Amino acid sequence: MDGAGFDSVIVIDYGAQYAQLIARRVRECKVYSEILPHDVSLDEIRRRRPSGLILSGGPASVNTPGAPSVNPGFFRLEIPVLGICYGQQAMAQALGGEVSRSGVREYGKTGLRAQGTSTLFKDLPLEQTVWMSHSDAVVTAPEGFRVTASSDASPAAAFEDPTRGLYGVQFHPEVAHTPKGLDLLKNFLYEICDAQPKWTKVSIIEEAVREIRDRVGDERIICGLSGGVDSAVAAALVHKAVGDQLTCVFVDHGLLRADEPEQVEDTFHRHLKINLIHVKARDRFLGKLAGVTDPETKRKAIGEEFIRVFEEVARTELAGTRFLVQGTLYPDIIESGTRDAAKIKSHHNVGGLPEDMAFDLVEPLRNLFKDEVRAIGEELGLAEEIVWRQPFPGPGLAIRIIGEVTGEKLEILRAADAIVLEEIRRAGLLRELWQSFAILPDVRTVGVMGDERSYAHPVVLRCVTSDDAMTADWARLPYDVLERISSRVVGEVPGVNRLAYDVTSKPPATIEWE
Ligand code: XMP
C-alpha cells in the first residue's frame, strides 16, 4: 500500500533521525506521513498530493557552505509548510530572513512565551516548556512573517505568514520533552493543513487488502516464513486479501529456537488455516556446516543452502507462481536511499532469493515502521508470541555457537536459550529488551558439582537494549533475574557448568558474537 487513499503530510529530510521521529508523530495523529530527501523534485511532491510539508531538523548549520538548502519552490506549492529547527532556519534563509550563531546556545528544556494569536498555538498555554537543541537561530524573520513565540535566546522561536501557510518553530515539537508538542503538531495537521485523521489500523488493513487484490488478481503467491514478525504479518495480510491463492513456505534449517517450528505450524496452518509447506531440512544444513568455523563462511553456507531448498520447492510444488511476498519495512526503504551506511557484517538475510527466480514482489509493509507492523499484527489476530518476538538472525543459532556447529551443541544452546527467554518473559522484560539470548563459546571450564569435578561448557548471556540495532547497550538486569537464569541454566542443561554475562555495548562489540 502506498497511503494513496489517505490525507498525507510529507516530511522533508534534513537529518535522518529527526525526520523519522516527525513522520512517526504525524502518523500517531492518524495522518499518513512519508519521508522524502531534501533534493526531491517538486513534481515528485505534487504527484503525492500532500496536505502539507514539514521541513525536519538536521545537524548542519545553514550558514556552512554545502549545507542542504530548501528548494524555494516548496513555498509555492500552495500547501502549508512547517519548518522545525534547521527547517525553520532554512526557510528563513530561503525567504530573505537572517540566521546567525546565537549568543546563547540553547540545549534542553527551555521556557517559551507565545503571543496567543497563532493557529499553531491554538488552545496551548501561553507559557510552556519546549525542547531546544541549536546553536544557530533566526534573528530576523523574512518579510511578511510575524513572530509568534520567543525564548530567552531565540527572539523568533516561532514565526509565521498564515496568508501563505508558512510556519516555523525553533524547538522540537516531535520529542517527548516538549509536553505540548503533539498538540502543536495536531494544530498544524488538522487546523492548518485540514488533514483528516483517518489513517487507522483498520483503514490501513482495508487499504492494503484492496491493493493486494488489485495487484495479484487470481494469480498464485508465495511467502517465505522466517518465524519473525515481519514475514508473519505480511503473510496474514496477504491471506486476508487473497486467501488460498497464498502458500507459505517455512524452511526449518534446524537452527531455530526451541518450539519455533511448532509455533509456526500452529499459527499459520492450524490457527489461520494458511497453506503451509514446512520443509524439514535440518540434516542438509548441518551437513553444509560440518567443519565450518569461520562466521562469514557459516553465513554464506546457510544463505546458499536456503536458496537451494527454496528453489527446489518453487520449481516443483509451486511451479507457475507469479508473486512473492516480502516483509520489507519502511526503514529499509528509507535506508536504501541513504548513501553511506557502513556495513560491518555481511547480513546475509536468509530468505534473500537469487535474482534469476523471476517473481514479482509484493511488499505490503513497505510503508510501515516496526511498531505499526506489530499493531497491525495484533489487529489481524496474530498471537502475542509472534507479534512481540525479538529479532532473530536469519542464520539462527549457528552464529551463536562459536566454532563448529554440531547437533549436540545445538541442543545445549537451544535448551539454555529457552530458559533465558522464559525467565526474561517471567520478569516482564521481554518487550523492554531488544534481544535476550544465550551464546555457546568454544571453550570448556572446570567446575565442581556435588563432589564431582566437571569440565564443561560455559554459556554466555547477552541482553541488550536498542532502538534500531545500530547501537545497543547491555541491559542492567536485576541481580535476582541474573541469578535465576544462572542457576537454572547450569542446573538444568547438561553439559553446562558456568554462566557469564556480556557487559559490552555496541560499539565496540556487536550484538551477536559472530
Ligand atoms: P550485530 O551483531 O551486527 O546485529 O550487532 C545487529 C542486528 O542484526 C541481527 N543479525 C542478523 N540478521 N542475518 C540476519 O538476518 C544475519 O546474518 C545477522 N547478523 C546479525 C542481530 O540479531 C541484531 O538484531
Residues whose N, C-alpha, C, O or C-beta is under 5 A from the ligand:
A	BS01	XMP	K345 S346 H347 H348 N349 V350 P391 F392 P393 G394 P395 A469 T510 I511 E512
